[in-house]
Amino acid sequence: MSGFGDASSEAHGATNWIAEQRRIYFDNAILVREFRTQLRGIKAPLLLTFYGGLLTLIACVFYWGISLTNEQSVAQIQDALKIFFNVIVYMLEFMVALIAPALASATIVSEYSRQSIDLLFSSPVGTKYFVIGKAVASFRYVLLLLVLTIPISAMCVVMGGATWKDVLLTYVFVMVHGVIYMAIALPIAVMTGKAVPAVLWSYMAGGLYFLISTIPTMAVAFSGFGRGVLTMPPFAGLSPAIAPMAGQYGTELFGQVVPLVVPTLVIAGLFLRLMMVGTGSILTQAGSKECCNLRVTSLLTLLFGTWAIGLASVPWATGVTKGTGSPWATVVFWCCIPLVFGLPYLSTWSGSGSLKSWPNGWWNLKLVLRGTPASGLPFLAACMAVATLGAGLGLAGSGSFSVLDLLYLLGVWSTWFFVWALGWLCSVPVFRAGHESARRLLAMSLFLTTMVPLFALSVLEGVLNIGSGTYTPPLLVARFYPFSFFGDPIDRACVKVGVIVVLGVGVFILSELKRKKLVASLRGQL
């Protein structure tokens, strides 16, 4: 009988889960309200009319320019039509990059401006219900923008400038980029809670995304990635710069060439989930399901990202000679750069606010997924381990792992530990001021300890070159700046990594002693 009872309870649980997913994704009241609000009044029709009219005007002008030259061959006209298709796609990318972040930010900030966010969560509305409703509403409007341009793109198909396959795959890539812009804006809007800062920070983050996705893609494209002419690394589809031709490329995965759209959708899906659970984590307390999901998703995204970058770096890594750099450390370093945005939340604490910021220790492996200060360093260590593992999987075909690679990796790990320790120390003087003050102080301290010495050494190098009348290589930065250990010989790299380790340990010991005194004094007052 117990077996039948267990089966019945499992079936009942599955039915409840399906009903809950239906309520969140299909019967979402927030989604219905946002979509009605977006299309209410005269502003939305005017914007859509202007948007469609602008693209139509560009199409007419371009075709008029082609018709003026009657001496062109069929091949030249077809090339001109391909250029026209590229222009339409880039215009579409620009409009999506302009509208998607502002729209996603507005849907979140409107709740704060109406002061309805607290009332909303006092009702039976969970964070997942809220975030998905806002995200799907924003995405549906972006999808509407894409649909309006299909007739214009269809002219390219009719005239021979593109095929329907090119158009459909290109629209998939543009849609992915719009989702990423929208996803970036969601946590920023929750953190700021104000319209103008949310939109400005979203545009800045979107520009940073464009650079991060485009620069390595262009570098790999010009270096001749892969064994085939039409193969690109798995992350290349994330770059808006290659959207018109991305559908023509494939990528090599596990010895097989698959369409580039496949890894692009996987990476974008991981990133979207990361941003959405991050938004939910900001809206909830420490130890919530959203906090755990955020950290698990971050580790999976980091693993997949370092593997993809490492795989793309294999042709370059095979040509790296001893003493000129480490592909392993370079991949780990650049893939962990996004941690700069999360480290202020991992390494700072305060004596006011929620339990998320309360200093409950510096290392507790059991709390690694809970989002408290004691879980910051264990989670950072987990990120470093996962990034190194992903780089190793991607670079497995580049050759052997040398002692110099291990030394450079130790330098990367030590650098991140130093930054974490610096945030731990910055929390001491603003203990009662709140978490925001500690994060601002960390940003300023990080600038003073990393960028100012680099700038000073570079200026001094320039002065010495002017005084001598001859140009000499920048030896001061290479020899005395500790964070420039990439490319150093093993003896100099050992000294620099040692300096970073000593700085990190020293800052951590000082900050931990002060933290214990503050906590003890606070407990004495209670």
Residue pairs with C-beta under 8 A, 6 or more apart in sequence:
23 129
24 128
24 129
24 132
24 133
25 132
25 136
28 129
28 132
28 133
28 136
29 133
30 125
30 129
30 130
30 133
30 134
30 137
31 132
31 133
31 136
31 137
34 107
34 133
34 134
34 137
34 138
35 137
35 140
35 141
38 44
38 103
38 137
38 141
48 144
48 145
48 148
51 95
51 145
51 148
52 148
52 149
54 91
55 88
55 91
55 92
55 149
55 152
56 152
58 87
58 88
58 91
59 84
59 88
59 152
59 155
62 84
62 87
63 84
63 155
66 72
66 77
66 80
66 81
66 84
72 80
77 160
78 160
78 161
80 161
81 156
81 159
81 160
81 161
81 162
82 156
82 161
82 162
84 156
84 161
85 153
85 156
85 161
85 162
85 166
85 167
85 244
86 244
86 245
88 149
88 152
88 153
88 156
89 170
89 174
89 243
89 244
90 243
90 244
92 145
92 146
92 149
92 174
93 174
93 177
93 240
93 243
95 145
96 142
96 145
96 146
96 174
96 177
96 178
96 181
97 177
97 178
97 181
97 206
97 210
97 240
99 141
99 142
99 145
100 138
100 142
100 178
100 179
100 181
100 182
100 185
101 181
101 182
101 184
101 185
101 199
101 202
101 203
101 205
101 206
102 185
102 199
102 202
102 203
103 138
103 141
103 142
103 182
104 134
104 135
104 138
104 181
104 182
104 183
104 185
104 186
104 189
104 202
105 185
105 188
105 189
105 195
105 198
105 199
105 202
106 195
106 199
107 134
107 137
107 138
107 189
108 134
108 185
108 186
108 189
108 190
108 198
109 189
109 192
109 193
109 194
109 195
109 198
111 117
111 120
112 193
112 194
113 195
120 130
121 127
121 130
121 283
127 279
127 280
127 283
127 284
127 288
127 290
128 280
128 290
130 280
130 283
131 186
131 276
131 279
131 280
131 283
132 276
134 186
135 182
135 183
135 186
135 272
135 276
138 182
139 178
139 179
139 182
142 175
142 178
142 179
142 182
143 175
146 171
146 174
146 175
146 178
150 167
150 171
153 162
153 167
153 170
153 171
154 167
156 162
156 167
157 163
157 164
157 167
162 170
165 247
166 247
166 248
168 247
169 246
169 247
169 259
169 261
170 243
170 244
170 246
170 247
172 247
172 261
172 265
173 237
173 243
173 246
173 247
173 261
173 264
174 240
174 243
176 237
176 238
176 264
176 265
176 268
177 238
177 240
177 243
179 268
179 272
180 209
180 238
180 268
180 271
180 272
181 202
181 206
181 209
183 271
183 272
183 274
183 275
183 276
184 202
184 205
184 206
184 209
184 275
185 198
185 202
185 205
185 206
186 275
186 276
186 278
186 279
187 275
187 278
187 279
187 282
188 198
188 201
188 202
188 205
189 198
189 202
190 279
190 282
190 283
191 282
192 198
192 201
210 239
210 240
210 241
212 337
213 235
213 238
213 239
213 240
214 239
214 240
214 241
216 233
216 235
216 309
216 312
216 334
217 232
217 233
217 235
217 236
217 238
217 239
217 241
217 242
218 239
218 241
220 232
220 233
220 236
220 312
221 232
221 236
221 242
223 315
223 316
224 315
225 231
225 232
225 233
225 312
225 315
226 232
226 233
226 251
226 252
226 315
227 252
228 250
228 252
228 257
230 248
230 249
230 250
231 249
231 250
231 251
231 252
231 257
232 242
232 246
232 249
232 250
232 251
232 260
233 251
233 308
233 309
233 311
233 312
234 251
234 253
234 260
234 263
234 264
234 267
234 308
234 311
234 312
235 263
235 267
235 305
235 308
235 309
235 312
236 242
236 246
236 249
236 251
236 260
237 246
237 249
237 260
237 261
237 263
237 264
237 267
238 264
238 267
238 268
242 249
246 260
246 261
246 264
247 259
247 260
247 261
249 260
250 257
250 258
250 259
250 260
251 257
251 258
251 259
251 260
251 262
251 263
252 311
253 262
253 263
263 308
266 304
267 301
267 304
267 305
267 308
270 297
270 300
270 301
270 304
271 301
273 293
273 297
274 294
274 297
274 298
274 301
277 290
277 293
277 294
277 297
278 294
280 288
280 290
280 293
280 294
281 288
281 290
281 291
281 293
281 294
281 371
283 290
284 290
284 291
285 354
285 355
285 356
286 354
286 355
286 356
286 370
286 371
286 372
287 355
287 370
287 371
287 372
288 371
291 369
291 370
291 371
292 369
292 370
294 371
295 368
295 369
295 371
295 379
296 369
298 342
298 383
299 382
299 383
299 386
302 335
302 336
302 383
302 386
302 387
302 390
303 386
303 387
303 389
303 390
304 390
305 335
305 390
306 331
306 332
306 335
306 386
306 387
306 388
306 389
306 390
306 391
306 394
307 390
307 391
307 393
307 394
308 394
309 331
309 334
309 335
309 391
309 394
310 327
310 331
310 390
310 391
310 392
310 393
310 394
310 395
311 394
311 395
312 394
313 327
313 330
313 331
313 394
313 395
313 398
314 394
314 395
314 397
314 398
316 327
317 327
317 395
317 398
317 399
318 398
318 399
320 326
320 327
322 402
322 404
323 404
323 487
323 488
323 489
323 490
324 487
325 408
325 486
325 487
326 402
326 404
326 405
326 408
326 409
326 486
327 391
327 395
327 398
327 405
328 388
328 391
328 392
328 395
328 401
328 405
328 408
328 409
329 405
329 408
329 409
329 411
329 412
329 486
330 486
331 387
331 391
331 394
331 395
332 384
332 387
332 388
332 391
332 409
332 412
333 412
333 486
335 387
335 390
335 391
336 383
336 384
336 387
336 412
336 416
339 380
339 383
339 416
343 380
343 416
343 419
343 420
343 423
343 442
344 423
344 438
344 439
344 442
344 443
345 376
345 439
346 376
346 377
346 379
346 380
346 420
346 423
347 376
347 377
347 380
347 419
347 420
347 421
347 422
347 423
347 424
347 427
347 442
348 357
348 373
348 423
348 424
348 426
348 427
348 435
348 438
348 439
348 442
349 357
349 358
349 359
349 373
349 424
349 427
349 435
349 438
349 515
350 357
350 358
350 359
350 427
350 430
350 431
350 432
350 433
350 434
350 435
350 437
350 438
351 358
351 359
351 431
351 432
351 518
351 522
352 432
352 433
352 434
353 434
353 435
355 372
356 371
356 372
356 435
357 373
357 434
357 435
358 372
358 373
359 373
359 427
359 515
359 518
359 519
360 367
360 372
360 373
360 374
361 373
361 374
362 373
362 374
362 376
362 377
362 424
362 508
362 512
362 515
363 374
363 377
363 378
364 372
364 374
364 375
364 378
365 378
367 374
367 375
367 378
368 375
368 378
368 379
368 382
369 375
369 379
376 420
377 417
377 420
380 416
380 417
380 420
384 412
384 413
384 416
388 409
392 401
403 490
404 490
404 493
407 490
407 493
407 494
407 497
408 485
408 486
408 493
410 497
411 485
411 486
411 493
411 496
411 497
411 500
414 497
414 500
414 501
414 504
415 483
415 500
417 501
417 504
417 508
418 500
418 503
418 504
418 507
419 446
421 504
421 505
421 507
421 508
421 511
422 442
422 445
422 446
422 449
422 507
423 438
423 439
423 442
424 507
424 508
424 511
424 512
424 515
425 445
425 507
425 508
425 510
425 511
425 514
426 438
426 441
426 442
426 445
427 438
427 441
427 511
427 515
428 511
428 514
428 515
428 518
429 441
430 437
430 438
430 441
431 518
450 483
453 481
454 477
454 481
454 483
454 484
457 476
457 477
457 480
457 481
458 474
458 476
458 477
460 476
461 474
461 475
461 476
461 477
464 472
464 476
465 471
465 472
477 484
478 484
478 488
479 492
482 496
482 499
482 500
482 503
483 496
483 500
484 496
485 492
485 493
485 496
485 497
488 496
